[in-house]
Amino acid sequence: MFADRLRRVRGSRRPADEVAAAPPGPPPLAAPPAEVLDLLRHLGVALCRAGDAVNRVTLILDEVARAYRAEHVHFFVLPTAVFVRLGETGAVAVDFAPVSSRELRLDQVDALYRLVDDILAGPVEVSAARARLDALTISAPRFGAPTRVAATALLTVGLGLLLDPTPMALPAYLVLGCLVGVLQWWSGRDPVLALVLSVTAALTVTWVAFEVLSPLLGVPAAELVIPPLVTLLPGAALTMATVELSSGSMITGSSRLVFGLERLLLLSFGIAIGIEAAGLPPGRTGTETLGPWAPWLGVLVFGVGHFLASSGPRGTLPWLLLVLYPVYAVQALSGLALGSLGASFVAGAVVLPVAYAVQGLLHGPPAMVTFLPAFWLLVPGALGLAGVAEIVSVDAVSGLGDFLNALLSVVSIAVGVLVGAGVAERVGRTTPTWRGL
């Protein structure tokens, strides 16, 4: 059983004499059905907000229900709601909870999966588990607003070093990153802005890049637009949609696909409006780029920026970098031989095994804590925005080609993630440190 494996993991991380003297784990708890039902539905909501696939959410909820000796439990998980049915015919309880669109931060994701680990290895009393779940979902960010805004700027500079490392563009990335960080902070306080954040950010970034920064710094404006908007891209939604459709989850996959395409269209609309407001940019001129070391520095800058912007858990930055660098190295090296689509597939296949390998190390964080930031190094959908910028500005034919390549890249990454998940599970289950599903 998965819970037995978790007990072996925790035992293997203690000194040998302590392990020998440790009593066997406590038996599963029997709890009132109403309390278990309430915990399961709220736990399902939190797992959906953490970005996990619905089939994995269902598996985790099944294990948690078994830990509490809850029988005849069935789940119906959607990206927007979690339904739980508990009991047999004649004594059935059904409840559901809506899923908020606000994603969990990295520190919340870490606390969530550690709670799941403790439930399956203990388990934890239902009331205590619910209290911990409530505490982590309402917890405040580890870093204040100024730090998060500066971190968004740092993250943008890191992506700029990866995508277009030109010396004169770096100050522009810093300014535009701060601008996006301020808008994200403001949207958390203003529900109206939150609804139109994608359009507002894309329009503002594009206008400032084309009208102000490009003439001032002599950098092609289209190159400045992409890095600040990467964190707003629906790459995760589109990739997860492809994964879920491939695994037979048609409703959830279709809804995620529509959501991702709608978000991409909103960003594209904002870029188009910003270009029209600023006027067509001049033709592209040659610009000197930094050396081959720039992308490798960009990985470090991106990792630090993402750690601060997403309130990474204490002590997890080294683990995050330990995942980011191998993933980027595989993507860069495989791209030399296989091209961009092949590199997307290989990198997608490597992300999960590496994340699970780090999770299995002593004090390693849950895999989702390192998988989510590493995923953004693949930059899914970035070519799509570049394509839109070219369509409405100077090169429509090239823009359409870039947009098509973006969609193919999403498919390549999704297929790679599927393969990587299978490899990680098959290899991981043969080791005593496996903590996946």
C-alpha positions as CSV (number, residue, x, y, z in Angstrom):
1,M,0.0,0.0,0.0
2,F,1.0,3.6,-0.6
3,A,0.8,4.4,3.1
4,D,3.1,1.5,3.9
5,R,5.6,2.9,1.5
6,L,5.4,6.3,3.2
7,R,6.1,4.7,6.6
8,R,9.2,3.0,5.1
9,V,10.3,6.4,3.7
10,R,10.0,8.1,7.1
11,G,11.7,5.3,8.8
12,S,14.6,5.3,6.4
13,R,15.3,9.0,7.3
14,R,15.8,8.4,11.0
15,P,18.9,7.0,12.8
16,A,19.1,3.2,12.9
17,D,18.7,2.9,16.7
18,E,15.7,5.1,16.6
19,V,14.1,3.1,13.9
20,A,14.7,-0.2,15.8
21,A,13.1,1.2,18.9
22,A,10.2,2.9,17.1
23,P,6.8,1.3,17.6
24,P,4.7,0.3,14.6
25,G,2.6,3.0,13.0
26,P,-0.9,3.6,14.5
27,P,-3.8,1.8,12.9
28,P,-6.2,3.7,10.5
29,L,-8.6,6.0,12.2
30,A,-12.3,5.6,12.2
31,A,-14.0,9.0,12.1
32,P,-17.5,10.3,11.8
33,P,-18.6,10.2,8.1
34,A,-19.6,13.9,8.1
35,E,-16.1,15.0,9.2
36,V,-14.4,12.8,6.7
37,L,-16.7,14.0,3.9
38,D,-15.9,17.6,4.8
39,L,-12.1,17.0,4.9
40,L,-12.1,15.1,1.6
41,R,-13.9,17.7,-0.4
42,H,-11.8,20.6,0.9
43,L,-8.6,18.6,0.4
44,G,-9.7,17.9,-3.2
45,V,-10.2,21.6,-3.7
46,A,-6.7,22.4,-2.4
47,L,-5.1,19.7,-4.6
48,C,-6.8,21.2,-7.7
49,R,-5.6,24.7,-6.7
50,A,-2.1,23.2,-6.4
51,G,-2.2,22.4,-10.1
52,D,-2.4,18.6,-9.9
53,A,-4.2,16.6,-12.6
54,V,-7.7,15.4,-11.7
55,N,-6.8,11.7,-12.0
56,R,-4.0,12.2,-9.4
57,V,-6.3,14.2,-7.2
58,T,-8.8,11.3,-7.3
59,L,-6.0,8.8,-6.4
60,I,-4.8,10.9,-3.5
61,L,-8.4,11.3,-2.1
62,D,-8.9,7.5,-2.4
63,E,-5.8,6.9,-0.3
64,V,-6.9,9.5,2.3
65,A,-10.4,8.0,2.5
66,R,-8.8,4.5,3.0
67,A,-6.6,5.9,5.8
68,Y,-9.7,7.0,7.7
69,R,-11.5,3.7,7.0
70,A,-14.1,5.4,4.9
71,E,-15.8,2.9,2.7
72,H,-17.9,3.3,-0.4
73,V,-16.5,6.7,-1.3
74,H,-16.6,8.0,-4.8
75,F,-15.2,11.2,-6.2
76,F,-16.0,13.3,-9.3
77,V,-13.2,15.9,-9.7
78,L,-13.4,18.9,-12.1
79,P,-11.1,21.9,-12.4
80,T,-13.9,24.0,-10.9
81,A,-15.6,21.7,-8.4
82,V,-15.1,18.5,-6.3
83,F,-18.0,16.2,-5.6
84,V,-17.7,13.5,-2.9
85,R,-20.2,10.7,-2.4
86,L,-20.0,8.7,0.9
87,G,-22.0,5.7,2.0
88,E,-24.1,2.9,0.6
89,T,-27.7,2.8,-0.7
90,G,-30.1,4.2,1.9
91,A,-27.3,6.0,3.9
92,V,-25.7,8.2,1.3
93,A,-24.1,11.6,1.9
94,V,-23.1,13.8,-1.1
95,D,-21.4,17.1,-1.0
96,F,-19.4,19.4,-3.2
97,A,-17.1,22.4,-3.0
98,P,-16.2,24.9,-5.7
99,V,-12.6,25.3,-6.7
100,S,-11.2,28.9,-6.5
101,S,-9.3,30.1,-9.6
102,R,-6.5,31.4,-7.3
103,E,-3.6,29.0,-7.4
104,L,-1.7,28.1,-4.3
105,R,1.8,29.4,-3.7
106,L,4.8,27.1,-3.4
107,D,4.9,27.3,0.4
108,Q,1.2,26.3,0.4
109,V,1.8,23.5,-2.0
110,D,4.6,22.2,0.2
111,A,2.5,22.3,3.3
112,L,-0.4,20.6,1.5
113,Y,1.6,17.6,0.3
114,R,3.3,17.2,3.6
115,L,-0.2,17.1,5.2
116,V,-1.1,14.3,2.8
117,D,2.1,12.4,3.6
118,D,1.3,12.7,7.3
119,I,-2.3,11.5,6.9
120,L,-1.2,8.5,5.0
121,A,1.7,7.6,7.3
122,G,-0.2,8.3,10.5
123,P,-2.9,9.1,10.0
124,V,-3.7,12.5,11.5
125,E,-7.0,13.0,13.4
126,V,-9.6,14.4,11.1
127,S,-10.1,17.6,13.1
128,A,-6.4,18.2,13.2
129,A,-6.0,17.6,9.5
130,R,-8.8,20.0,8.7
131,A,-7.3,22.6,10.9
132,R,-3.9,22.3,9.2
133,L,-5.6,22.4,5.8
134,D,-7.5,25.6,6.7
135,A,-4.3,27.2,8.1
136,L,-2.3,26.6,5.0
137,T,-5.0,27.8,2.6
138,I,-5.4,31.1,4.4
139,S,-1.8,31.6,5.3
140,A,-0.2,34.9,4.2
141,P,2.7,35.0,1.7
142,R,6.2,34.6,3.3
143,F,7.4,37.8,1.6
144,G,5.8,41.2,1.4
145,A,4.4,43.0,-1.6
146,P,7.7,45.0,-2.4
147,T,9.7,41.7,-2.3
148,R,7.2,39.9,-4.6
149,V,7.2,42.8,-7.1
150,A,11.0,42.9,-7.2
151,A,11.0,39.1,-7.5
152,T,8.7,39.3,-10.5
153,A,11.2,41.7,-12.1
154,L,14.1,39.4,-11.3
155,L,12.1,36.4,-12.7
156,T,11.5,38.4,-15.9
157,V,15.2,39.2,-16.3
158,G,16.0,35.5,-15.9
159,L,13.6,34.6,-18.6
160,G,15.0,37.4,-20.8
161,L,18.5,35.9,-20.4
162,L,17.1,32.6,-21.5
163,L,15.0,33.9,-24.5
164,D,16.8,37.0,-25.8
165,P,20.0,37.8,-23.8
166,T,20.9,41.2,-25.3
167,P,22.7,43.7,-23.0
168,M,20.4,46.7,-23.7
169,A,17.3,44.6,-23.2
170,L,18.1,43.8,-19.6
171,P,17.0,47.2,-18.1
172,A,13.8,46.9,-20.2
173,Y,13.1,43.5,-18.7
174,L,13.6,44.9,-15.2
175,V,11.2,47.8,-15.8
176,L,8.5,45.6,-17.5
177,G,8.8,42.9,-14.8
178,C,8.2,45.5,-12.1
179,L,5.2,46.7,-14.1
180,V,3.7,43.2,-14.3
181,G,4.5,42.6,-10.6
182,V,2.6,45.8,-9.6
183,L,-0.4,44.8,-11.7
184,Q,-0.4,41.3,-10.2
185,W,-0.3,42.8,-6.7
186,W,-3.0,45.2,-7.5
187,S,-5.2,42.5,-9.0
188,G,-5.1,40.7,-5.7
189,R,-6.8,43.7,-4.1
190,D,-9.2,44.7,-6.9
191,P,-11.5,41.9,-8.2
192,V,-12.4,44.0,-11.3
193,L,-8.7,44.2,-12.4
194,A,-8.3,40.5,-11.6
195,L,-10.9,39.7,-14.2
196,V,-9.0,41.6,-17.0
197,L,-5.5,41.2,-15.7
198,S,-4.3,39.3,-18.8
199,V,-5.6,42.0,-21.2
200,T,-4.4,44.9,-19.0
201,A,-0.9,43.5,-18.5
202,A,-0.4,42.6,-22.1
203,L,-1.7,46.0,-23.3
204,T,0.4,48.0,-20.8
205,V,3.6,45.9,-21.3
206,T,3.3,46.1,-25.1
207,W,2.6,49.9,-25.2
208,V,5.5,50.7,-22.9
209,A,7.8,48.4,-24.8
210,F,6.9,49.7,-28.3
211,E,6.4,53.4,-27.4
212,V,9.0,54.0,-24.7
213,L,11.7,51.3,-24.1
214,S,12.4,50.2,-27.7
215,P,13.1,53.7,-29.0
216,L,15.1,54.6,-25.8
217,L,17.2,51.5,-25.8
218,G,17.4,50.6,-29.4
219,V,16.0,47.1,-28.8
220,P,13.4,45.4,-31.1
221,A,10.1,45.9,-29.2
222,A,8.7,42.5,-30.0
223,E,11.6,40.9,-28.2
224,L,10.8,42.8,-25.0
225,V,7.1,41.7,-24.8
226,I,7.5,38.0,-24.2
227,P,9.5,37.6,-21.0
228,P,7.3,39.8,-18.8
229,L,4.2,38.0,-19.9
230,V,5.5,34.4,-19.7
231,T,4.1,33.9,-16.2
232,L,0.6,34.9,-17.4
233,L,0.7,32.4,-20.2
234,P,-1.7,29.4,-20.1
235,G,1.0,26.9,-20.8
236,A,0.2,24.8,-17.7
237,A,-3.5,24.7,-18.5
238,L,-2.9,23.8,-22.1
239,T,-0.4,21.1,-21.3
240,M,-2.5,19.7,-18.5
241,A,-5.5,19.7,-20.8
242,T,-3.5,17.6,-23.3
243,V,-2.4,15.2,-20.6
244,E,-6.0,14.8,-19.3
245,L,-7.5,14.3,-22.7
246,S,-4.8,11.7,-23.4
247,S,-5.7,9.8,-20.2
248,G,-9.5,9.8,-21.0
249,S,-10.6,12.7,-18.8
250,M,-12.6,14.4,-21.5
251,I,-14.6,16.8,-19.5
252,T,-11.7,18.2,-17.4
253,G,-9.3,18.2,-20.4
254,S,-11.8,20.0,-22.6
255,S,-12.6,22.6,-20.0
256,R,-8.9,23.3,-19.4
257,L,-8.3,23.5,-23.1
258,V,-11.0,26.1,-23.6
259,F,-9.8,28.0,-20.6
260,G,-6.2,28.0,-21.8
261,L,-7.1,29.1,-25.3
262,E,-9.3,31.8,-23.9
263,R,-6.4,33.1,-21.7
264,L,-4.1,33.0,-24.7
265,L,-6.6,34.9,-26.8
266,L,-6.9,37.6,-24.1
267,L,-3.2,38.0,-23.9
268,S,-3.0,38.2,-27.7
269,F,-5.8,40.7,-27.8
270,G,-3.9,42.9,-25.3
271,I,-0.8,42.7,-27.3
272,A,-2.7,43.6,-30.5
273,I,-4.3,46.6,-28.9
274,G,-1.0,47.8,-27.4
275,I,0.7,47.6,-30.8
276,E,-2.1,49.6,-32.4
277,A,-2.0,52.2,-29.7
278,A,1.8,52.6,-30.1
279,G,2.0,52.2,-33.8
280,L,3.8,49.6,-35.9
281,P,7.4,49.1,-34.8
282,P,10.4,49.6,-37.1
283,G,11.9,46.6,-38.8
284,R,14.2,44.4,-36.8
285,T,17.8,45.4,-36.6
286,G,20.7,43.3,-35.5
287,T,21.6,43.5,-31.8
288,E,24.6,42.0,-30.0
289,T,23.8,39.2,-27.6
290,L,25.6,38.1,-24.5
291,G,27.8,35.0,-24.5
292,P,26.7,31.4,-24.2
293,W,26.9,31.8,-20.4
294,A,23.9,34.1,-20.3
295,P,21.1,31.4,-20.4
296,W,22.9,29.4,-17.6
297,L,22.9,32.6,-15.5
298,G,19.3,33.1,-16.5
299,V,18.4,29.8,-14.9
300,L,19.8,30.9,-11.6
301,V,18.1,34.4,-11.8
302,F,14.8,32.8,-12.8
303,G,15.0,30.3,-9.9
304,V,15.7,32.9,-7.3
305,G,13.0,35.2,-8.7
306,H,10.4,32.4,-8.8
307,F,11.3,31.3,-5.3
308,L,10.7,34.8,-4.0
309,A,7.6,35.6,-6.1
310,S,5.9,32.3,-5.2
311,S,6.9,32.3,-1.6
312,G,9.0,29.2,-1.8
313,P,9.3,27.2,1.4
314,R,12.3,27.7,3.6
315,G,15.4,25.7,2.5
316,T,14.0,24.6,-0.9
317,L,15.9,27.0,-3.1
318,P,18.9,24.7,-3.5
319,W,16.5,21.8,-4.3
320,L,14.7,24.0,-6.9
321,L,18.0,24.8,-8.6
322,L,18.9,21.1,-8.5
323,V,15.8,20.5,-10.7
324,L,16.0,23.6,-12.9
325,Y,19.5,23.1,-14.1
326,P,19.2,19.4,-15.3
327,V,15.9,20.2,-17.0
328,Y,17.4,23.2,-18.9
329,A,20.5,21.3,-19.7
330,V,18.5,18.4,-21.3
331,Q,16.4,20.9,-23.2
332,A,19.4,22.8,-24.5
333,L,21.4,19.8,-25.5
334,S,18.6,17.8,-27.0
335,G,17.6,20.9,-29.0
336,L,20.9,20.7,-30.8
337,A,20.1,17.3,-32.2
338,L,16.3,17.1,-32.2
339,G,15.1,20.7,-32.8
340,S,12.7,22.7,-30.7
341,L,9.8,20.2,-30.8
342,G,12.1,17.2,-29.9
343,A,13.7,19.3,-27.1
344,S,10.2,20.1,-25.7
345,F,9.3,16.4,-25.6
346,V,12.6,15.3,-24.0
347,A,12.5,18.1,-21.4
348,G,8.9,17.3,-20.6
349,A,9.8,13.6,-20.1
350,V,12.7,14.6,-17.7
351,V,10.9,17.1,-15.5
352,L,8.9,14.6,-13.3
353,P,11.6,12.0,-12.9
354,V,14.1,14.6,-11.7
355,A,11.5,16.2,-9.4
356,Y,10.7,12.8,-7.9
357,A,14.4,12.0,-7.6
358,V,15.0,15.2,-5.6
359,Q,11.9,14.5,-3.5
360,G,13.4,11.1,-2.5
361,L,16.5,12.7,-1.1
362,L,16.9,13.6,2.5
363,H,14.7,16.6,3.4
364,G,13.7,16.8,-0.3
365,P,10.5,18.9,-0.9
366,P,7.4,17.4,-2.5
367,A,7.7,16.9,-6.2
368,M,5.1,19.5,-7.1
369,V,7.1,22.3,-5.4
370,T,10.0,21.8,-7.9
371,F,7.9,20.6,-10.8
372,L,5.8,23.7,-11.2
373,P,8.7,26.2,-11.5
374,A,10.7,23.9,-13.7
375,F,7.7,23.6,-16.0
376,W,8.0,27.3,-16.8
377,L,11.6,26.8,-18.1
378,L,10.0,25.0,-21.0
379,V,8.3,28.3,-21.9
380,P,5.1,26.7,-23.3
381,G,3.1,29.2,-25.4
382,A,5.8,31.9,-25.6
383,L,6.2,31.4,-29.3
384,G,2.4,31.8,-29.6
385,L,2.7,35.4,-28.2
386,A,5.6,36.1,-30.5
387,G,3.6,34.8,-33.4
388,V,0.7,37.2,-32.6
389,A,3.1,40.1,-32.3
390,E,4.4,39.3,-35.8
391,I,1.0,38.8,-37.3
392,V,-0.3,42.2,-36.3
393,S,3.0,44.0,-37.0
394,V,5.6,43.1,-39.5
395,D,5.6,39.5,-40.6
396,A,2.2,37.7,-40.8
397,V,3.5,34.6,-42.5
398,S,6.2,34.0,-39.9
399,G,3.8,34.8,-37.1
400,L,1.3,32.1,-38.2
401,G,4.2,29.6,-38.3
402,D,5.3,30.5,-34.8
403,F,1.7,30.2,-33.5
404,L,1.4,26.7,-35.0
405,N,4.8,25.7,-33.5
406,A,3.6,26.9,-30.1
407,L,0.6,24.5,-30.3
408,L,2.8,21.7,-31.4
409,S,5.3,22.5,-28.5
410,V,2.4,22.2,-26.0
411,V,1.6,18.8,-27.4
412,S,5.3,17.8,-27.3
413,I,5.6,18.8,-23.7
414,A,2.4,17.1,-22.7
415,V,3.4,13.8,-24.3
416,G,6.8,14.1,-22.6
417,V,5.2,14.7,-19.2
418,L,3.0,11.6,-19.7
419,V,6.1,9.5,-20.6
420,G,8.1,11.0,-17.7
421,A,5.2,10.2,-15.2
422,G,5.2,6.6,-16.3
423,V,9.0,6.3,-16.0
424,A,9.0,8.0,-12.6
425,E,6.3,5.7,-11.3
426,R,7.9,2.5,-12.7
427,V,11.4,3.3,-11.4
428,G,10.2,5.0,-8.2
429,R,8.1,2.0,-7.0
430,T,11.2,-0.1,-7.0
431,T,12.9,2.2,-4.4
432,P,12.2,2.6,-0.7
433,T,12.0,6.4,-1.1
434,W,9.1,6.5,-3.6
435,R,6.4,9.0,-2.4
436,G,4.4,9.4,-5.6
437,L,1.2,7.9,-6.8
